[in-house]
Amino acid sequence: MKVAGFLVCLLLWTVREGEARPPCNYPPAQWCSSLEIATACQMEHQCMEYKQKKDADPVMISLYYESLCGACRSFLVLQLFPTWLMLNGIMNITLVPYGNAMVKYINICDNAGQR
């Protein structure tokens, strides 16, 4: 009889525990999209930490490329653009078409007079 009473108490405790926590019927990608969803999925603390980390400055990328080069075009279309679509919230890209340009390097050094 004691075992049956224990099982009934355990069953009632489990049912009440389930009622206290609303079910999370959202996919993980949406858990931090609103406070209501985060609360329903019991992820308030984790979402607050995620949002604080997400506020970092984006990575700045400058790409100098030759606009008529086939390999550069392939890189832009097949690698850089899909990466930017996935990570556009954390990276800024500056594209600089740079075909047929010359750069002259000037070496300035402190001990130039001693040589």
Secondary structure as UniProt FT lines:
FT   HELIX           2..20
FT   HELIX           28..30
FT   TURN            31..32
FT   HELIX           35..40
FT   TURN            41..42
FT   HELIX           44..54
FT   STRAND          59..65
FT   TURN            67..68
FT   HELIX           70..74
FT   HELIX           75..80
FT   HELIX           81..87
FT   TURN            88..90
FT   STRAND          91..97
FT   TURN            99..100
FT   TURN            110..111
FT   HELIX           112..114
//
